[in-house]
């Protein structure tokens, strides 16, 4: 929350599908409500992971607005988590 190294609000164990073109649906994660409005970051603990869709359900999740997504060019592209760029 608020930075890639900020407080953790949820954690989801990722199950490998074994192939980039085979998608798996993960079970929902319980999220600790931090209150207020915050920036949310998805942080992967290792390389070679792919996130295709992220869905919010429940109180406070309303509308279907397109999220604002930004990514910066980073060097290095891989390494131990958290990756310092």
LOSE-202201 format. One record per atom (N, C-alpha, C, CB): residue number from 1; atom name; x, y, z. Coordinates in Angstrom, 3 decimals. Glycine has a CB too. Example, Ala and Ser with C-alpha at 12.3 -4.5 7.8 and 13.67 -1.06 7.14 Angstrom:
# LOSE-202201
rec seq = 1 atom = N X = 13.190 Y = -5.690 Z = 7.800 .
rec seq = 1 atom = CA X = 12.300 Y = -4.500 Z = 7.800 .
rec seq = 1 atom = C X = 13.200 Y = -3.300 Z = 7.800 .
rec seq = 1 atom = CB X = 11.308 Y = -4.473 Z = 9.046 .
rec seq = 2 atom = N X = 12.850 Y = -2.250 Z = 7.080 .
rec seq = 2 atom = CA X = 13.670 Y = -1.060 Z = 7.140 .
rec seq = 2 atom = C X = 12.900 Y = 0.030 Z = 7.870 .
rec seq = 2 atom = CB X = 14.084 Y = -0.598 Z = 5.725 .
***
This chain:
# LOSE-202201
rec seq = 1 atom = N X = 0.839 Y = -1.171 Z = 0.000 .
rec seq = 1 atom = CA X = 0.000 Y = 0.000 Z = 0.000 .
rec seq = 1 atom = C X = 0.890 Y = 1.243 Z = 0.000 .
rec seq = 1 atom = CB X = -0.957 Y = -0.006 Z = 1.215 .
rec seq = 2 atom = N X = 0.602 Y = 2.139 Z = -0.885 .
rec seq = 2 atom = CA X = 1.280 Y = 3.427 Z = -1.025 .
rec seq = 2 atom = C X = 2.715 Y = 3.350 Z = -1.527 .
rec seq = 2 atom = CB X = 1.272 Y = 4.119 Z = 0.273 .
rec seq = 3 atom = N X = 3.326 Y = 2.167 Z = -1.560 .
rec seq = 3 atom = CA X = 4.629 Y = 1.950 Z = -2.191 .
rec seq = 3 atom = C X = 4.829 Y = 0.442 Z = -2.300 .
rec seq = 3 atom = CB X = 5.801 Y = 2.634 Z = -1.371 .
rec seq = 4 atom = N X = 5.715 Y = -0.015 Z = -3.194 .
rec seq = 4 atom = CA X = 5.947 Y = -1.462 Z = -3.299 .
rec seq = 4 atom = C X = 6.478 Y = -2.090 Z = -2.016 .
rec seq = 4 atom = CB X = 6.912 Y = -1.738 Z = -4.415 .
rec seq = 5 atom = N X = 7.036 Y = -1.297 Z = -1.136 .
rec seq = 5 atom = CA X = 7.548 Y = -1.829 Z = 0.132 .
rec seq = 5 atom = C X = 6.681 Y = -1.422 Z = 1.322 .
rec seq = 5 atom = CB X = 8.978 Y = -1.356 Z = 0.357 .
rec seq = 6 atom = N X = 5.501 Y = -0.880 Z = 1.036 .
rec seq = 6 atom = CA X = 4.595 Y = -0.438 Z = 2.092 .
rec seq = 6 atom = C X = 3.922 Y = -1.604 Z = 2.800 .
rec seq = 6 atom = CB X = 3.543 Y = 0.483 Z = 1.519 .
rec seq = 7 atom = N X = 2.982 Y = -1.301 Z = 3.700 .
rec seq = 7 atom = CA X = 2.294 Y = -2.350 Z = 4.448 .
rec seq = 7 atom = C X = 1.565 Y = -3.331 Z = 3.534 .
rec seq = 7 atom = CB X = 1.311 Y = -1.731 Z = 5.421 .
rec seq = 8 atom = N X = 1.592 Y = -4.599 Z = 3.875 .
rec seq = 8 atom = CA X = 0.925 Y = -5.655 Z = 3.127 .
rec seq = 8 atom = C X = -0.546 Y = -5.695 Z = 3.524 .
rec seq = 8 atom = CB X = 1.603 Y = -7.031 Z = 3.377 .
rec seq = 9 atom = N X = -1.455 Y = -5.661 Z = 2.533 .
rec seq = 9 atom = CA X = -2.886 Y = -5.740 Z = 2.834 .
rec seq = 9 atom = C X = -3.469 Y = -7.090 Z = 2.457 .
rec seq = 9 atom = CB X = -3.638 Y = -4.638 Z = 2.108 .
rec seq = 10 atom = N X = -2.745 Y = -7.881 Z = 1.653 .
rec seq = 10 atom = CA X = -3.185 Y = -9.232 Z = 1.297 .
rec seq = 10 atom = C X = -2.022 Y = -9.985 Z = 0.674 .
rec seq = 10 atom = CB X = -4.398 Y = -9.191 Z = 0.323 .
rec seq = 11 atom = N X = -2.112 Y = -11.303 Z = 0.721 .
rec seq = 11 atom = CA X = -1.111 Y = -12.157 Z = 0.096 .
rec seq = 11 atom = C X = -1.839 Y = -13.343 Z = -0.519 .
rec seq = 11 atom = CB X = -0.022 Y = -12.624 Z = 1.126 .
rec seq = 12 atom = N X = -1.465 Y = -13.691 Z = -1.744 .
rec seq = 12 atom = CA X = -2.121 Y = -14.801 Z = -2.435 .
rec seq = 12 atom = C X = -1.051 Y = -15.781 Z = -2.909 .
rec seq = 12 atom = CB X = -2.985 Y = -14.290 Z = -3.637 .
rec seq = 13 atom = N X = -1.115 Y = -17.039 Z = -2.476 .
rec seq = 13 atom = CA X = -0.169 Y = -18.021 Z = -3.003 .
rec seq = 13 atom = C X = -0.499 Y = -18.270 Z = -4.479 .
rec seq = 13 atom = CB X = -0.222 Y = -19.358 Z = -2.179 .
rec seq = 14 atom = N X = 0.504 Y = -18.225 Z = -5.335 .
rec seq = 14 atom = CA X = 0.290 Y = -18.377 Z = -6.767 .
rec seq = 14 atom = C X = 0.537 Y = -19.819 Z = -7.175 .
rec seq = 14 atom = CB X = 1.202 Y = -17.427 Z = -7.561 .
rec seq = 15 atom = N X = -0.440 Y = -20.392 Z = -7.897 .
rec seq = 15 atom = CA X = -0.341 Y = -21.761 Z = -8.384 .
rec seq = 15 atom = C X = 0.050 Y = -21.715 Z = -9.851 .
rec seq = 15 atom = CB X = -1.679 Y = -22.537 Z = -8.182 .
rec seq = 16 atom = N X = 1.124 Y = -22.395 Z = -10.206 .
rec seq = 16 atom = CA X = 1.593 Y = -22.406 Z = -11.590 .
rec seq = 16 atom = C X = 0.658 Y = -23.218 Z = -12.470 .
rec seq = 16 atom = CB X = 3.013 Y = -22.968 Z = -11.672 .
rec seq = 17 atom = N X = 0.388 Y = -22.687 Z = -13.667 .
rec seq = 17 atom = CA X = -0.394 Y = -23.439 Z = -14.647 .
rec seq = 17 atom = C X = 0.520 Y = -24.294 Z = -15.509 .
rec seq = 17 atom = CB X = -1.222 Y = -22.488 Z = -15.529 .
rec seq = 18 atom = N X = 1.824 Y = -23.999 Z = -15.460 .
rec seq = 18 atom = CA X = 2.783 Y = -24.745 Z = -16.248 .
rec seq = 18 atom = C X = 2.993 Y = -24.210 Z = -17.645 .
rec seq = 18 atom = CB X = 2.359 Y = -26.143 Z = -16.332 .
rec seq = 19 atom = N X = 2.234 Y = -23.173 Z = -18.035 .
rec seq = 19 atom = CA X = 2.349 Y = -22.634 Z = -19.396 .
rec seq = 19 atom = C X = 1.856 Y = -21.207 Z = -19.411 .
rec seq = 19 atom = CB X = 1.555 Y = -23.492 Z = -20.411 .
rec seq = 20 atom = N X = 2.529 Y = -20.336 Z = -20.203 .
rec seq = 20 atom = CA X = 2.134 Y = -18.930 Z = -20.296 .
rec seq = 20 atom = C X = 0.750 Y = -18.753 Z = -20.899 .
rec seq = 20 atom = CB X = 3.143 Y = -18.164 Z = -21.116 .
rec seq = 21 atom = N X = 0.298 Y = -19.708 Z = -21.698 .
rec seq = 21 atom = CA X = -0.991 Y = -19.585 Z = -22.389 .
rec seq = 21 atom = C X = -2.118 Y = -20.321 Z = -21.682 .
rec seq = 21 atom = CB X = -0.868 Y = -20.101 Z = -23.796 .
rec seq = 22 atom = N X = -1.844 Y = -20.889 Z = -20.529 .
rec seq = 22 atom = CA X = -2.877 Y = -21.547 Z = -19.738 .
rec seq = 22 atom = C X = -3.068 Y = -20.723 Z = -18.474 .
rec seq = 22 atom = CB X = -2.496 Y = -23.041 Z = -19.402 .
rec seq = 23 atom = N X = -4.271 Y = -20.197 Z = -18.298 .
rec seq = 23 atom = CA X = -4.541 Y = -19.297 Z = -17.183 .
rec seq = 23 atom = C X = -5.207 Y = -20.042 Z = -16.032 .
rec seq = 23 atom = CB X = -5.420 Y = -18.132 Z = -17.638 .
rec seq = 24 atom = N X = -4.895 Y = -19.616 Z = -14.818 .
rec seq = 24 atom = CA X = -5.500 Y = -20.184 Z = -13.613 .
rec seq = 24 atom = C X = -6.233 Y = -19.070 Z = -12.876 .
rec seq = 24 atom = CB X = -4.422 Y = -20.855 Z = -12.692 .
rec seq = 25 atom = N X = -7.371 Y = -19.409 Z = -12.312 .
rec seq = 25 atom = CA X = -8.099 Y = -18.472 Z = -11.464 .
rec seq = 25 atom = C X = -7.712 Y = -18.769 Z = -10.026 .
rec seq = 25 atom = CB X = -9.653 Y = -18.580 Z = -11.674 .
rec seq = 26 atom = N X = -7.244 Y = -17.750 Z = -9.331 .
rec seq = 26 atom = CA X = -6.833 Y = -17.909 Z = -7.936 .
rec seq = 26 atom = C X = -8.036 Y = -17.676 Z = -7.024 .
rec seq = 26 atom = CB X = -5.673 Y = -16.929 Z = -7.581 .
rec seq = 27 atom = N X = -8.006 Y = -18.272 Z = -5.866 .
rec seq = 27 atom = CA X = -9.045 Y = -18.035 Z = -4.867 .
rec seq = 27 atom = C X = -8.953 Y = -16.586 Z = -4.381 .
rec seq = 27 atom = CB X = -8.909 Y = -19.031 Z = -3.674 .
rec seq = 28 atom = N X = -10.082 Y = -15.992 Z = -3.988 .
rec seq = 28 atom = CA X = -10.046 Y = -14.615 Z = -3.472 .
rec seq = 28 atom = C X = -9.194 Y = -14.520 Z = -2.211 .
rec seq = 28 atom = CB X = -11.470 Y = -14.115 Z = -3.179 .
rec seq = 29 atom = N X = -8.638 Y = -13.356 Z = -2.006 .
rec seq = 29 atom = CA X = -7.824 Y = -13.104 Z = -0.812 .
rec seq = 29 atom = C X = -8.577 Y = -12.168 Z = 0.120 .
rec seq = 29 atom = CB X = -6.440 Y = -12.501 Z = -1.193 .
rec seq = 30 atom = N X = -8.512 Y = -12.454 Z = 1.386 .
rec seq = 30 atom = CA X = -9.064 Y = -11.530 Z = 2.372 .
rec seq = 30 atom = C X = -8.134 Y = -10.320 Z = 2.434 .
rec seq = 30 atom = CB X = -9.217 Y = -12.214 Z = 3.789 .
rec seq = 31 atom = N X = -8.706 Y = -9.139 Z = 2.370 .
rec seq = 31 atom = CA X = -7.921 Y = -7.907 Z = 2.371 .
rec seq = 31 atom = C X = -8.171 Y = -7.151 Z = 3.664 .
rec seq = 31 atom = CB X = -8.268 Y = -7.025 Z = 1.148 .
rec seq = 32 atom = N X = -7.118 Y = -6.749 Z = 4.322 .
rec seq = 32 atom = CA X = -7.228 Y = -5.915 Z = 5.507 .
rec seq = 32 atom = C X = -7.554 Y = -4.502 Z = 5.055 .
rec seq = 32 atom = CB X = -5.918 Y = -5.953 Z = 6.356 .
rec seq = 33 atom = N X = -8.683 Y = -3.970 Z = 5.487 .
rec seq = 33 atom = CA X = -9.101 Y = -2.628 Z = 5.085 .
rec seq = 33 atom = C X = -8.259 Y = -1.587 Z = 5.806 .
rec seq = 33 atom = CB X = -10.602 Y = -2.407 Z = 5.378 .
rec seq = 34 atom = N X = -7.417 Y = -0.854 Z = 5.061 .
rec seq = 34 atom = CA X = -6.575 Y = 0.148 Z = 5.703 .
rec seq = 34 atom = C X = -7.310 Y = 1.467 Z = 5.937 .
rec seq = 34 atom = CB X = -5.342 Y = 0.394 Z = 4.865 .
rec seq = 35 atom = N X = -8.544 Y = 1.568 Z = 5.423 .
rec seq = 35 atom = CA X = -9.303 Y = 2.810 Z = 5.535 .
rec seq = 35 atom = C X = -8.741 Y = 3.872 Z = 4.602 .
rec seq = 35 atom = CB X = -9.292 Y = 3.317 Z = 6.979 .
rec seq = 36 atom = N X = -9.562 Y = 4.793 Z = 4.186 .
rec seq = 36 atom = CA X = -9.098 Y = 5.887 Z = 3.333 .
rec seq = 36 atom = C X = -8.821 Y = 5.446 Z = 1.902 .
rec seq = 36 atom = CB X = -7.854 Y = 6.497 Z = 3.917 .
rec seq = 37 atom = N X = -8.126 Y = 6.307 Z = 1.175 .
rec seq = 37 atom = CA X = -7.759 Y = 6.051 Z = -0.214 .
rec seq = 37 atom = C X = -6.246 Y = 5.919 Z = -0.309 .
rec seq = 37 atom = CB X = -8.275 Y = 7.181 Z = -1.150 .
rec seq = 38 atom = N X = -5.794 Y = 4.882 Z = -0.982 .
rec seq = 38 atom = CA X = -4.361 Y = 4.595 Z = -1.071 .
rec seq = 38 atom = C X = -4.003 Y = 4.101 Z = -2.459 .
rec seq = 38 atom = CB X = -3.946 Y = 3.559 Z = -0.019 .
rec seq = 39 atom = N X = -2.728 Y = 4.175 Z = -2.814 .
rec seq = 39 atom = CA X = -2.221 Y = 3.536 Z = -4.016 .
rec seq = 39 atom = C X = -1.976 Y = 2.072 Z = -3.682 .
rec seq = 39 atom = CB X = -0.916 Y = 4.236 Z = -4.539 .
rec seq = 40 atom = N X = -2.354 Y = 1.190 Z = -4.622 .
rec seq = 40 atom = CA X = -2.190 Y = -0.245 Z = -4.427 .
rec seq = 40 atom = C X = -1.123 Y = -0.757 Z = -5.386 .
rec seq = 40 atom = CB X = -3.533 Y = -0.995 Z = -4.641 .
rec seq = 41 atom = N X = -0.200 Y = -1.564 Z = -4.899 .
rec seq = 41 atom = CA X = 0.865 Y = -2.146 Z = -5.710 .
rec seq = 41 atom = C X = 0.772 Y = -3.658 Z = -5.640 .
rec seq = 41 atom = CB X = 2.258 Y = -1.660 Z = -5.238 .
rec seq = 42 atom = N X = 0.931 Y = -4.313 Z = -6.786 .
rec seq = 42 atom = CA X = 1.019 Y = -5.766 Z = -6.834 .
rec seq = 42 atom = C X = 2.502 Y = -6.096 Z = -6.947 .
rec seq = 42 atom = CB X = 0.182 Y = -6.376 Z = -8.038 .
rec seq = 43 atom = N X = 3.011 Y = -6.864 Z = -6.005 .
rec seq = 43 atom = CA X = 4.433 Y = -7.187 Z = -5.957 .
rec seq = 43 atom = C X = 4.589 Y = -8.702 Z = -6.059 .
rec seq = 43 atom = CB X = 5.095 Y = -6.641 Z = -4.649 .
rec seq = 44 atom = N X = 5.383 Y = -9.134 Z = -7.037 .
rec seq = 44 atom = CA X = 5.647 Y = -10.559 Z = -7.203 .
rec seq = 44 atom = C X = 6.940 Y = -10.919 Z = -6.489 .
rec seq = 44 atom = CB X = 5.725 Y = -10.939 Z = -8.702 .
rec seq = 45 atom = N X = 6.969 Y = -12.059 Z = -5.782 .
rec seq = 45 atom = CA X = 8.163 Y = -12.446 Z = -5.034 .
rec seq = 45 atom = C X = 9.272 Y = -13.023 Z = -5.909 .
rec seq = 45 atom = CB X = 7.793 Y = -13.445 Z = -3.986 .
rec seq = 46 atom = N X = 8.976 Y = -13.282 Z = -7.173 .
rec seq = 46 atom = CA X = 9.971 Y = -13.851 Z = -8.069 .
rec seq = 46 atom = C X = 9.675 Y = -13.431 Z = -9.502 .
rec seq = 46 atom = CB X = 10.002 Y = -15.386 Z = -7.949 .
rec seq = 47 atom = N X = 10.611 Y = -13.695 Z = -10.391 .
rec seq = 47 atom = CA X = 10.450 Y = -13.345 Z = -11.799 .
rec seq = 47 atom = C X = 9.567 Y = -14.380 Z = -12.503 .
rec seq = 47 atom = CB X = 11.830 Y = -13.245 Z = -12.495 .
rec seq = 48 atom = N X = 9.261 Y = -14.113 Z = -13.766 .
rec seq = 48 atom = CA X = 8.502 Y = -15.022 Z = -14.627 .
rec seq = 48 atom = C X = 7.091 Y = -15.285 Z = -14.133 .
rec seq = 48 atom = CB X = 9.227 Y = -16.323 Z = -14.751 .
rec seq = 49 atom = N X = 6.446 Y = -14.250 Z = -13.633 .
rec seq = 49 atom = CA X = 5.047 Y = -14.344 Z = -13.236 .
rec seq = 49 atom = C X = 4.263 Y = -13.381 Z = -14.107 .
rec seq = 49 atom = CB X = 4.852 Y = -14.026 Z = -11.712 .
rec seq = 50 atom = N X = 3.004 Y = -13.708 Z = -14.361 .
rec seq = 50 atom = CA X = 2.175 Y = -12.938 Z = -15.275 .
rec seq = 50 atom = C X = 0.805 Y = -12.733 Z = -14.642 .
rec seq = 50 atom = CB X = 2.052 Y = -13.646 Z = -16.653 .
rec seq = 51 atom = N X = 0.360 Y = -11.482 Z = -14.591 .
rec seq = 51 atom = CA X = -0.960 Y = -11.141 Z = -14.062 .
rec seq = 51 atom = C X = -1.789 Y = -10.603 Z = -15.210 .
rec seq = 51 atom = CB X = -0.867 Y = -10.100 Z = -12.890 .
rec seq = 52 atom = N X = -2.878 Y = -11.282 Z = -15.535 .
rec seq = 52 atom = CA X = -3.702 Y = -10.865 Z = -16.660 .
rec seq = 52 atom = C X = -4.956 Y = -10.116 Z = -16.236 .
rec seq = 52 atom = CB X = -4.087 Y = -12.059 Z = -17.474 .
rec seq = 53 atom = N X = -5.441 Y = -10.345 Z = -15.040 .
rec seq = 53 atom = CA X = -6.670 Y = -9.673 Z = -14.598 .
rec seq = 53 atom = C X = -6.679 Y = -9.586 Z = -13.083 .
rec seq = 53 atom = CB X = -7.934 Y = -10.421 Z = -15.107 .
rec seq = 54 atom = N X = -7.218 Y = -8.484 Z = -12.600 .
rec seq = 54 atom = CA X = -7.290 Y = -8.225 Z = -11.171 .
rec seq = 54 atom = C X = -8.688 Y = -7.685 Z = -10.911 .
rec seq = 54 atom = CB X = -6.165 Y = -7.216 Z = -10.688 .
rec seq = 55 atom = N X = -9.492 Y = -8.347 Z = -10.093 .
rec seq = 55 atom = CA X = -10.882 Y = -7.959 Z = -9.877 .
rec seq = 55 atom = C X = -11.121 Y = -7.625 Z = -8.410 .
rec seq = 55 atom = CB X = -11.833 Y = -9.077 Z = -10.330 .
rec seq = 56 atom = N X = -11.813 Y = -6.517 Z = -8.167 .
rec seq = 56 atom = CA X = -12.198 Y = -6.131 Z = -6.815 .
rec seq = 56 atom = C X = -13.686 Y = -6.381 Z = -6.636 .
rec seq = 56 atom = CB X = -11.850 Y = -4.643 Z = -6.535 .
rec seq = 57 atom = N X = -14.058 Y = -6.987 Z = -5.513 .
rec seq = 57 atom = CA X = -15.456 Y = -7.219 Z = -5.164 .
rec seq = 57 atom = C X = -15.687 Y = -6.785 Z = -3.737 .
rec seq = 57 atom = CB X = -15.845 Y = -8.701 Z = -5.354 .
rec seq = 58 atom = N X = -16.922 Y = -6.412 Z = -3.434 .
rec seq = 58 atom = CA X = -17.260 Y = -6.105 Z = -2.060 .
rec seq = 58 atom = C X = -17.458 Y = -4.630 Z = -1.813 .
rec seq = 58 atom = CB X = -16.209 Y = -6.617 Z = -1.158 .
rec seq = 59 atom = N X = -17.682 Y = -4.248 Z = -0.545 .
rec seq = 59 atom = CA X = -17.915 Y = -2.853 Z = -0.199 .
rec seq = 59 atom = C X = -16.762 Y = -1.968 Z = -0.661 .
rec seq = 59 atom = CB X = -18.117 Y = -2.708 Z = 1.305 .
rec seq = 60 atom = N X = -17.098 Y = -0.870 Z = -1.291 .
rec seq = 60 atom = CA X = -16.087 Y = 0.066 Z = -1.760 .
rec seq = 60 atom = C X = -15.664 Y = -0.180 Z = -3.192 .
rec seq = 60 atom = CB X = -14.894 Y = 0.003 Z = -0.877 .
rec seq = 61 atom = N X = -15.960 Y = -1.362 Z = -3.736 .
rec seq = 61 atom = CA X = -15.630 Y = -1.664 Z = -5.137 .
rec seq = 61 atom = C X = -16.874 Y = -1.360 Z = -5.959 .
rec seq = 61 atom = CB X = -15.164 Y = -3.174 Z = -5.328 .
rec seq = 62 atom = N X = -16.845 Y = -0.237 Z = -6.655 .
rec seq = 62 atom = CA X = -18.020 Y = 0.120 Z = -7.439 .
rec seq = 62 atom = C X = -17.614 Y = 0.630 Z = -8.809 .
rec seq = 62 atom = CB X = -18.856 Y = 1.171 Z = -6.710 .
rec seq = 63 atom = N X = -18.556 Y = 0.604 Z = -9.712 .
rec seq = 63 atom = CA X = -18.287 Y = 1.086 Z = -11.061 .
rec seq = 63 atom = C X = -17.377 Y = 0.138 Z = -11.811 .
rec seq = 63 atom = CB X = -17.671 Y = 2.469 Z = -11.017 .
rec seq = 64 atom = N X = -17.096 Y = 0.501 Z = -13.043 .
rec seq = 64 atom = CA X = -16.233 Y = -0.321 Z = -13.867 .
rec seq = 64 atom = C X = -15.269 Y = 0.578 Z = -14.622 .
rec seq = 64 atom = CB X = -17.056 Y = -1.191 Z = -14.840 .
rec seq = 65 atom = N X = -14.695 Y = 1.533 Z = -13.920 .
rec seq = 65 atom = CA X = -13.773 Y = 2.480 Z = -14.543 .
rec seq = 65 atom = C X = -12.464 Y = 1.783 Z = -14.908 .
rec seq = 65 atom = CB X = -13.503 Y = 3.673 Z = -13.603 .
rec seq = 66 atom = N X = -11.855 Y = 2.235 Z = -15.976 .
rec seq = 66 atom = CA X = -10.558 Y = 1.722 Z = -16.380 .
rec seq = 66 atom = C X = -9.505 Y = 2.198 Z = -15.390 .
rec seq = 66 atom = CB X = -10.207 Y = 2.171 Z = -17.820 .
rec seq = 67 atom = N X = -8.705 Y = 1.272 Z = -14.852 .
rec seq = 67 atom = CA X = -7.679 Y = 1.690 Z = -13.895 .
rec seq = 67 atom = C X = -6.557 Y = 2.454 Z = -14.592 .
rec seq = 67 atom = CB X = -7.107 Y = 0.472 Z = -13.157 .
rec seq = 68 atom = N X = -5.874 Y = 3.267 Z = -13.832 .
rec seq = 68 atom = CA X = -4.700 Y = 3.964 Z = -14.347 .
rec seq = 68 atom = C X = -3.497 Y = 3.093 Z = -14.029 .
rec seq = 68 atom = CB X = -4.552 Y = 5.410 Z = -13.727 .
rec seq = 69 atom = N X = -2.831 Y = 2.632 Z = -15.060 .
rec seq = 69 atom = CA X = -1.684 Y = 1.747 Z = -14.882 .
rec seq = 69 atom = C X = -0.463 Y = 2.422 Z = -15.468 .
rec seq = 69 atom = CB X = -1.924 Y = 0.360 Z = -15.546 .
rec seq = 70 atom = N X = 0.603 Y = 2.445 Z = -14.708 .
rec seq = 70 atom = CA X = 1.832 Y = 3.010 Z = -15.234 .
rec seq = 70 atom = C X = 2.988 Y = 2.096 Z = -14.875 .
rec seq = 70 atom = CB X = 2.068 Y = 4.436 Z = -14.691 .
rec seq = 71 atom = N X = 3.944 Y = 2.053 Z = -15.758 .
rec seq = 71 atom = CA X = 5.142 Y = 1.252 Z = -15.510 .
rec seq = 71 atom = C X = 6.337 Y = 2.055 Z = -15.975 .
rec seq = 71 atom = CB X = 5.076 Y = -0.134 Z = -16.237 .
rec seq = 72 atom = N X = 7.360 Y = 2.015 Z = -15.217 .
rec seq = 72 atom = CA X = 8.579 Y = 2.735 Z = -15.564 .
rec seq = 72 atom = C X = 9.588 Y = 1.757 Z = -16.147 .
rec seq = 72 atom = CB X = 9.168 Y = 3.464 Z = -14.329 .
rec seq = 73 atom = N X = 10.440 Y = 2.263 Z = -16.981 .
rec seq = 73 atom = CA X = 11.548 Y = 1.432 Z = -17.445 .
rec seq = 73 atom = C X = 12.458 Y = 1.180 Z = -16.244 .
rec seq = 73 atom = CB X = 12.336 Y = 2.116 Z = -18.636 .
rec seq = 74 atom = N X = 12.906 Y = -0.030 Z = -16.116 .
rec seq = 74 atom = CA X = 13.684 Y = -0.371 Z = -14.933 .
rec seq = 74 atom = C X = 14.924 Y = -1.163 Z = -15.309 .
rec seq = 74 atom = CB X = 12.834 Y = -1.162 Z = -13.945 .
rec seq = 75 atom = N X = 15.976 Y = -0.921 Z = -14.579 .
rec seq = 75 atom = CA X = 17.191 Y = -1.702 Z = -14.694 .
rec seq = 75 atom = C X = 17.677 Y = -1.961 Z = -13.274 .
rec seq = 75 atom = CB X = 18.282 Y = -0.969 Z = -15.564 .
rec seq = 76 atom = N X = 17.890 Y = -3.150 Z = -12.856 .
rec seq = 76 atom = CA X = 17.857 Y = -4.396 Z = -13.597 .
rec seq = 76 atom = C X = 16.431 Y = -4.895 Z = -13.782 .
rec seq = 76 atom = CB X = 18.691 Y = -5.446 Z = -12.893 .
rec seq = 77 atom = N X = 16.251 Y = -5.879 Z = -14.673 .
rec seq = 77 atom = CA X = 14.935 Y = -6.436 Z = -14.930 .
rec seq = 77 atom = C X = 14.635 Y = -7.650 Z = -14.083 .
rec seq = 77 atom = CB X = 14.806 Y = -6.792 Z = -16.367 .
rec seq = 78 atom = N X = 15.632 Y = -8.169 Z = -13.369 .
rec seq = 78 atom = CA X = 15.408 Y = -9.329 Z = -12.524 .
rec seq = 78 atom = C X = 16.339 Y = -9.269 Z = -11.325 .
rec seq = 78 atom = CB X = 15.616 Y = -10.636 Z = -13.315 .
rec seq = 79 atom = N X = 16.011 Y = -10.090 Z = -10.332 .
rec seq = 79 atom = CA X = 16.828 Y = -10.150 Z = -9.123 .
rec seq = 79 atom = C X = 15.988 Y = -10.543 Z = -7.942 .
rec seq = 79 atom = CB X = 17.508 Y = -8.818 Z = -8.859 .
rec seq = 80 atom = N X = 16.573 Y = -10.502 Z = -6.778 .
rec seq = 80 atom = CA X = 15.873 Y = -10.878 Z = -5.546 .
rec seq = 80 atom = C X = 14.820 Y = -9.828 Z = -5.202 .
rec seq = 80 atom = CB X = 16.873 Y = -11.044 Z = -4.372 .
rec seq = 81 atom = N X = 13.739 Y = -10.276 Z = -4.590 .
rec seq = 81 atom = CA X = 12.651 Y = -9.388 Z = -4.199 .
rec seq = 81 atom = C X = 12.981 Y = -8.755 Z = -2.848 .
rec seq = 81 atom = CB X = 11.300 Y = -10.159 Z = -4.133 .
rec seq = 82 atom = N X = 12.674 Y = -7.498 Z = -2.597 .
rec seq = 82 atom = CA X = 12.181 Y = -6.522 Z = -3.574 .
rec seq = 82 atom = C X = 13.308 Y = -6.065 Z = -4.480 .
rec seq = 82 atom = CB X = 11.546 Y = -5.313 Z = -2.868 .
rec seq = 83 atom = N X = 12.997 Y = -5.897 Z = -5.753 .
rec seq = 83 atom = CA X = 13.993 Y = -5.502 Z = -6.743 .
rec seq = 83 atom = C X = 14.241 Y = -4.013 Z = -6.655 .
rec seq = 83 atom = CB X = 13.546 Y = -5.890 Z = -8.160 .
rec seq = 84 atom = N X = 15.445 Y = -3.621 Z = -6.399 .
rec seq = 84 atom = CA X = 15.797 Y = -2.204 Z = -6.321 .
rec seq = 84 atom = C X = 16.175 Y = -1.729 Z = -7.713 .
rec seq = 84 atom = CB X = 16.962 Y = -1.959 Z = -5.309 .
rec seq = 85 atom = N X = 15.448 Y = -0.736 Z = -8.202 .
rec seq = 85 atom = CA X = 15.715 Y = -0.181 Z = -9.542 .
rec seq = 85 atom = C X = 16.119 Y = 1.255 Z = -9.450 .
rec seq = 85 atom = CB X = 14.497 Y = -0.312 Z = -10.446 .
***
